[in-house]
């Protein structure tokens, strides 16, 4: 199994799309986005994929768009990040921000057209998620932001989708000792439509911290 690299081009459609983006936006990262935070942290947060003007621009998961603003402010509130603001004064990834007891990754590491990865691309990238999960300590927590992330975690663990139904703030006991927590994705659409409120998002972290010690 190959280790993740920002030079990965295993998905032709995504690789070609990133080439097109880089040609018109030369200051964008426009490559497969690496995870953020220490490998083997007791909480792994799994999102869907980089956003065009977020992680695809800055090279850091959930950094530069609304979803990241809510995620990092929440992490800071619960003592899991050193700063609430993911960007610096120049609108780049804040170099002073670090995570404490958690790591952030995506089910798909490349920006997909229309923010919609194809099933084959999700499966191809799943090998990298397998590696992320293998590095976790026994009894670690995994937080899935949205249905695709939820299913990607189950696939990486070798579980059947029908055995673990996605629901906001649901908690699942996985066979490998991991605990999977579900949340609606913290996207602008979900928050604007009130499908997900800040209080609802905080509730999931409260559930995680009730069962896990993440901070030293």
GUTI-842964 format. One record per residue (C-alpha): x negated, y, z negated; residue in one letter. Coordinates in steps of 0.05 Angstrom, whole numbers, plus 32768, in hexadecimal, padded with zeros to 4 digits. Example, Ala and Ser with C-alpha at 12.3 -4.5 7.8 and 13.67 -1.06 7.14 Angstrom:
// residues 2
{X:7F0A, Y:7FA6, Z:7F64, rest:A}
{X:7EEF, Y:7FEB, Z:7F71, rest:S}
// end
This chain:
// residues 216
{X:8000, Y:8000, Z:8000, rest:X}
{X:7FE3, Y:8043, Z:8016, rest:X}
{X:7FDA, Y:807B, Z:7FE3, rest:X}
{X:8000, Y:80BB, Z:7FF0, rest:X}
{X:7FDC, Y:80EF, Z:801A, rest:X}
{X:7FF2, Y:8132, Z:8034, rest:X}
{X:7FDA, Y:8119, Z:8078, rest:X}
{X:8010, Y:80E3, Z:807A, rest:X}
{X:8032, Y:80DE, Z:80BE, rest:X}
{X:8057, Y:809C, Z:80B6, rest:X}
{X:809A, Y:80BA, Z:80CA, rest:X}
{X:8093, Y:80D5, Z:8112, rest:X}
{X:80D1, Y:8102, Z:810F, rest:X}
{X:80BC, Y:8123, Z:80CF, rest:X}
{X:8073, Y:812A, Z:80E5, rest:X}
{X:8089, Y:814B, Z:8126, rest:X}
{X:80B8, Y:817A, Z:8101, rest:X}
{X:8081, Y:8190, Z:80D1, rest:X}
{X:8055, Y:819E, Z:810D, rest:X}
{X:808B, Y:81CB, Z:812A, rest:X}
{X:8095, Y:81EF, Z:80E8, rest:X}
{X:804A, Y:81FA, Z:80E0, rest:X}
{X:8045, Y:8216, Z:8126, rest:X}
{X:8077, Y:824D, Z:8116, rest:X}
{X:8068, Y:8256, Z:80CC, rest:X}
{X:801D, Y:8250, Z:80C7, rest:X}
{X:801B, Y:8267, Z:807F, rest:X}
{X:8049, Y:822E, Z:8068, rest:X}
{X:802D, Y:81EE, Z:8049, rest:X}
{X:8056, Y:81C5, Z:807C, rest:X}
{X:8039, Y:8181, Z:8068, rest:X}
{X:8050, Y:8147, Z:803C, rest:X}
{X:8057, Y:8165, Z:7FF7, rest:X}
{X:8031, Y:8143, Z:7FBD, rest:X}
{X:8050, Y:8137, Z:7F79, rest:X}
{X:8045, Y:816B, Z:7F42, rest:X}
{X:8030, Y:8158, Z:7EFB, rest:X}
{X:8006, Y:8122, Z:7EDD, rest:X}
{X:800F, Y:80DB, Z:7EF8, rest:X}
{X:802A, Y:80AC, Z:7EC4, rest:X}
{X:8050, Y:80E3, Z:7E9D, rest:X}
{X:808B, Y:80C7, Z:7E74, rest:X}
{X:80BE, Y:80EC, Z:7EA0, rest:X}
{X:80C0, Y:80E8, Z:7EEC, rest:X}
{X:80F0, Y:8118, Z:7F0E, rest:X}
{X:8103, Y:8102, Z:7F55, rest:X}
{X:8123, Y:8133, Z:7F86, rest:X}
{X:8139, Y:812A, Z:7FCE, rest:X}
{X:8106, Y:814C, Z:7FFC, rest:X}
{X:80E0, Y:818E, Z:8003, rest:X}
{X:8109, Y:81CB, Z:8017, rest:X}
{X:80F5, Y:81F4, Z:8053, rest:X}
{X:80E4, Y:8233, Z:802C, rest:X}
{X:80D6, Y:8210, Z:7FEA, rest:X}
{X:80A5, Y:81D7, Z:7FE3, rest:X}
{X:8099, Y:81D5, Z:802E, rest:X}
{X:807E, Y:821C, Z:8028, rest:X}
{X:8059, Y:8219, Z:7FE6, rest:X}
{X:8042, Y:81D0, Z:7FE4, rest:X}
{X:805F, Y:81C3, Z:7F9F, rest:X}
{X:80A1, Y:819E, Z:7F92, rest:X}
{X:80DD, Y:81CB, Z:7F83, rest:X}
{X:80B3, Y:820A, Z:7F89, rest:X}
{X:80CE, Y:8245, Z:7FB0, rest:X}
{X:8119, Y:8238, Z:7FB4, rest:X}
{X:8155, Y:823D, Z:7F86, rest:X}
{X:8153, Y:81F3, Z:7F71, rest:X}
{X:810D, Y:81FE, Z:7F57, rest:X}
{X:8121, Y:823C, Z:7F30, rest:X}
{X:8155, Y:8214, Z:7F0A, rest:X}
{X:8129, Y:81D7, Z:7F01, rest:X}
{X:80EB, Y:81FB, Z:7EE7, rest:X}
{X:8112, Y:822A, Z:7EBA, rest:X}
{X:8133, Y:81EC, Z:7E9C, rest:X}
{X:80F1, Y:81C8, Z:7E94, rest:X}
{X:80D5, Y:8206, Z:7E70, rest:X}
{X:8113, Y:820A, Z:7E43, rest:X}
{X:8107, Y:81C3, Z:7E2C, rest:X}
{X:80BC, Y:81CA, Z:7E23, rest:X}
{X:80A9, Y:81A2, Z:7E60, rest:X}
{X:8089, Y:81DB, Z:7E88, rest:X}
{X:805A, Y:8213, Z:7E74, rest:X}
{X:8081, Y:8248, Z:7E9B, rest:X}
{X:80C8, Y:8252, Z:7EB3, rest:X}
{X:80B5, Y:8274, Z:7EF4, rest:X}
{X:8099, Y:8245, Z:7F2A, rest:X}
{X:807E, Y:827F, Z:7F55, rest:X}
{X:8049, Y:82B3, Z:7F48, rest:X}
{X:804B, Y:82FD, Z:7F5B, rest:X}
{X:8039, Y:82EB, Z:7FA2, rest:X}
{X:8072, Y:82B9, Z:7FA8, rest:X}
{X:8042, Y:827E, Z:7FA9, rest:X}
{X:8040, Y:8242, Z:7F7A, rest:X}
{X:8031, Y:825D, Z:7F35, rest:X}
{X:7FEB, Y:8243, Z:7F24, rest:X}
{X:7FF7, Y:824E, Z:7EDA, rest:X}
{X:8033, Y:821F, Z:7ED9, rest:X}
{X:8026, Y:81D8, Z:7EC2, rest:X}
{X:8054, Y:81A0, Z:7EAB, rest:X}
{X:8054, Y:817E, Z:7E68, rest:X}
{X:806A, Y:8135, Z:7E65, rest:X}
{X:808A, Y:8134, Z:7EA9, rest:X}
{X:807B, Y:8130, Z:7EF3, rest:X}
{X:80A4, Y:8145, Z:7F30, rest:X}
{X:80A8, Y:8121, Z:7F73, rest:X}
{X:80D8, Y:8116, Z:7FAD, rest:X}
{X:80F8, Y:80D9, Z:7FCD, rest:X}
{X:80DF, Y:80F5, Z:800F, rest:X}
{X:809E, Y:811C, Z:8010, rest:X}
{X:80A9, Y:8141, Z:8052, rest:X}
{X:80DA, Y:8178, Z:8065, rest:X}
{X:8112, Y:8157, Z:808D, rest:X}
{X:8139, Y:817C, Z:80C4, rest:X}
{X:8179, Y:8199, Z:80A7, rest:X}
{X:8162, Y:817E, Z:8063, rest:X}
{X:817B, Y:8139, Z:8078, rest:X}
{X:8148, Y:8100, Z:8079, rest:X}
{X:815B, Y:80C2, Z:80A0, rest:X}
{X:8163, Y:8080, Z:807C, rest:X}
{X:8124, Y:8063, Z:809C, rest:X}
{X:80FC, Y:80A0, Z:8083, rest:X}
{X:8116, Y:8097, Z:803C, rest:X}
{X:8101, Y:804E, Z:803F, rest:X}
{X:80BD, Y:805E, Z:805C, rest:X}
{X:80AE, Y:8091, Z:8025, rest:X}
{X:80C7, Y:8062, Z:7FEF, rest:X}
{X:8083, Y:8040, Z:7FEA, rest:X}
{X:8067, Y:8081, Z:7FCC, rest:X}
{X:809F, Y:8081, Z:7F99, rest:X}
{X:808E, Y:8038, Z:7F88, rest:X}
{X:8048, Y:8050, Z:7F76, rest:X}
{X:8064, Y:8089, Z:7F4C, rest:X}
{X:8090, Y:805A, Z:7F24, rest:X}
{X:8058, Y:8027, Z:7F1B, rest:X}
{X:802E, Y:805C, Z:7EF8, rest:X}
{X:8063, Y:806B, Z:7EC4, rest:X}
{X:805B, Y:8053, Z:7E7C, rest:X}
{X:808A, Y:801E, Z:7E60, rest:X}
{X:80CF, Y:803A, Z:7E51, rest:X}
{X:80C4, Y:807A, Z:7E78, rest:X}
{X:80FD, Y:80A5, Z:7E91, rest:X}
{X:810D, Y:80B3, Z:7ED9, rest:X}
{X:813B, Y:80EC, Z:7EEC, rest:X}
{X:815D, Y:80E8, Z:7F31, rest:X}
{X:8175, Y:8129, Z:7F4E, rest:X}
{X:81AE, Y:8113, Z:7F7B, rest:X}
{X:81C6, Y:80D3, Z:7F9B, rest:X}
{X:818D, Y:80CA, Z:7FCD, rest:X}
{X:8159, Y:80CF, Z:7F95, rest:X}
{X:8182, Y:809F, Z:7F6A, rest:X}
{X:8184, Y:806C, Z:7FA2, rest:X}
{X:813A, Y:8076, Z:7FB2, rest:X}
{X:8128, Y:8066, Z:7F6A, rest:X}
{X:8153, Y:8027, Z:7F6B, rest:X}
{X:8134, Y:8011, Z:7FAD, rest:X}
{X:80EE, Y:801C, Z:7F91, rest:X}
{X:8100, Y:7FF1, Z:7F55, rest:X}
{X:811E, Y:7FBA, Z:7F80, rest:X}
{X:8165, Y:7FC4, Z:7F65, rest:X}
{X:81A7, Y:7FBF, Z:7F8A, rest:X}
{X:81CB, Y:8001, Z:7F94, rest:X}
{X:820E, Y:7FE4, Z:7F80, rest:X}
{X:81F5, Y:7FD2, Z:7F3B, rest:X}
{X:81E5, Y:801A, Z:7F26, rest:X}
{X:821A, Y:804E, Z:7F38, rest:X}
{X:8203, Y:8096, Z:7F3E, rest:X}
{X:8226, Y:80C7, Z:7F10, rest:X}
{X:8211, Y:8108, Z:7EF0, rest:X}
{X:81EF, Y:80FD, Z:7EAD, rest:X}
{X:81F3, Y:80B1, Z:7EB5, rest:X}
{X:81BD, Y:8087, Z:7E94, rest:X}
{X:81A7, Y:8045, Z:7EB1, rest:X}
{X:817B, Y:800F, Z:7E93, rest:X}
{X:814E, Y:7FF3, Z:7ECA, rest:X}
{X:8131, Y:7FAE, Z:7EC8, rest:X}
{X:80E9, Y:7FC7, Z:7EC6, rest:X}
{X:80F6, Y:7FEC, Z:7E84, rest:X}
{X:8100, Y:8030, Z:7EA4, rest:X}
{X:813B, Y:805C, Z:7E93, rest:X}
{X:815C, Y:807F, Z:7ECE, rest:X}
{X:8183, Y:80BF, Z:7EC2, rest:X}
{X:81AF, Y:80DE, Z:7EF8, rest:X}
{X:81BE, Y:8127, Z:7F06, rest:X}
{X:81DF, Y:814C, Z:7F3E, rest:X}
{X:81A9, Y:816E, Z:7F67, rest:X}
{X:8199, Y:81B4, Z:7F4E, rest:X}
{X:81A4, Y:81D1, Z:7F93, rest:X}
{X:81C1, Y:8216, Z:7FA0, rest:X}
{X:81FE, Y:81F6, Z:7FC0, rest:X}
{X:820D, Y:81CB, Z:7F83, rest:X}
{X:8205, Y:8204, Z:7F53, rest:X}
{X:822C, Y:8237, Z:7F7D, rest:X}
{X:8266, Y:8206, Z:7F84, rest:X}
{X:8261, Y:81F8, Z:7F38, rest:X}
{X:8258, Y:81AE, Z:7F45, rest:X}
{X:821B, Y:81B7, Z:7F19, rest:X}
{X:8217, Y:81EC, Z:7EE4, rest:X}
{X:81D9, Y:81FF, Z:7EBD, rest:X}
{X:81F9, Y:81E1, Z:7E7F, rest:X}
{X:8205, Y:819F, Z:7EA3, rest:X}
{X:81BD, Y:819D, Z:7EBB, rest:X}
{X:81A3, Y:81AB, Z:7E75, rest:X}
{X:81CF, Y:8173, Z:7E5B, rest:X}
{X:81A8, Y:813F, Z:7E83, rest:X}
{X:8166, Y:8157, Z:7E65, rest:X}
{X:8185, Y:8155, Z:7E20, rest:X}
{X:8199, Y:810C, Z:7E2D, rest:X}
{X:8152, Y:80FC, Z:7E44, rest:X}
{X:8132, Y:811D, Z:7E08, rest:X}
{X:8162, Y:80FA, Z:7DD9, rest:X}
{X:8145, Y:80B6, Z:7DEF, rest:X}
{X:80FD, Y:80C8, Z:7E02, rest:X}
{X:80C3, Y:80EE, Z:7DE4, rest:X}
{X:80A4, Y:8115, Z:7E1E, rest:X}
{X:807E, Y:814D, Z:7DFC, rest:X}
{X:803E, Y:8144, Z:7DD3, rest:X}
// end
